[in-house]
């Protein structure tokens, strides 16, 4: 039995703009990489690319529908194109263009959607709460969400190695470091990052978490362990294709399953896991933690995560009840973070 | 091509026949890209493609048949088309991307995009117009089929698009307006467009009944024409005679194109 609990806990060190740096490094080695933006250059960390590799950076202005078509044309002429904007503007507004010009044609276009879910106080116009659902529904599209600053540079490399289209969901700015230096991003497998590594050992609960909710799930798991529950946290980086065998393997040794996503519970990780479990005839009790079929308000991320049920405490309450425990439920220890630093909420 | 079913995108073929003739015979090189933004116009691409040995006559017979590579609304399964269109308003953006990509690769080629006047109703067309002018894509040439026709009837009854040349000029494009059924005018305009220092648009005034107007009713839906077997026979006879009367010109070197029909 291996306990993987040493480097995952808050408070977290943070890295500034790891995506923007990684994209520059990739493009320095790979001369066909083009960077496209839509009037959100600094906000998508691509000011670094513009300043270093300006001849391969194009600002397409606030014209996302056109931008997806331009990306397709560039890809058809032999380029690998990274399109950078906020997730909501990369998915909802140009959905048909992404579908017809990029997904249908299976082109080498990487769509980078920043500010996932409720990570922004921008309200419903800026919160990408259905982007995973939209992108998952497109044939040929790979959908990736990452948990920390170690995974981001690896994700840039990994999606660059995929020949077809990819949607990469990214928190922007200061990104926490959850994993140690040896951590390897795995797009092919769901991975137990916290808990009982021995795949034959039974556990009370498995939390399948993606993106920002991995950190929140680790905090929740600690509180649940405090009342005697054996809990695994599984990092799901590839929402599509989903490692169905891995989901079944981990769910198969769990008395209960929780999914945790900073996204609508419709169409995202929770739905994807439910589809796998149901089609396999698995009767394991399941709860989906995420945004419950609602639009959100324009308030602070911390408020939003608590109000819309994405906090670690909400995970604990849901999980404890699912595991047959009665209230009062264990409390999550609130680890203070420096102002301006990342908060797992 | 539409005789088998008795309906199809004949109006598009009739309005754009001379546009494609001028483009294919006189200008388009094997290395150039062609985007047909209204994918419905694939029918005229197929018809013209046979004349320049791009598409075999046998293959033409499969138009609209299940399993054919000549789909009724063209996709990239179609020989010679550089993008999958049909959802209107998307083609010009792809053409702009191809033109920018060619410039980055220092490729000496042109990107031609056929767009329809109805597509000016899609906001994306103007996004693409802004982008192309800002990036000075002088290797991009748009052929705009101004046939005043869309599903609900004459375009001018649906919405006001005029003044069309002024709109493109205001967006920073090189603009020429021509009679879209005059091959000589089209050829002159295409040659001039190649010399422009900006993206070019050739606004071709056309008619969806052109050439068969004496056989087809005035009130015909230009977007999706229905024809009777008698009309088909009369049209065949008319076009056969027209072909006998026509001037022969040399074919473009299509066989050099990647994947081309030998």
Interface residues (C-beta under 8 A of the other chain):
Chain A: X34 X56 X58 X60 X61 X63 X65 X66 X67 X68 X69 X70 X71 X72 X73 X74 X75 X76 X77 X78 X79 X96 X97 X100 X101 X104 X105
Chain B: X75 X76 X82 X83 X84 X85 X86 X87 X90 X91 X92 X93 X94 X95 X96 X97 X98 X99 X100 X101 X102 X104 X105 X107 X111 X123 X124 X127 X128 X130 X131 X134 X135
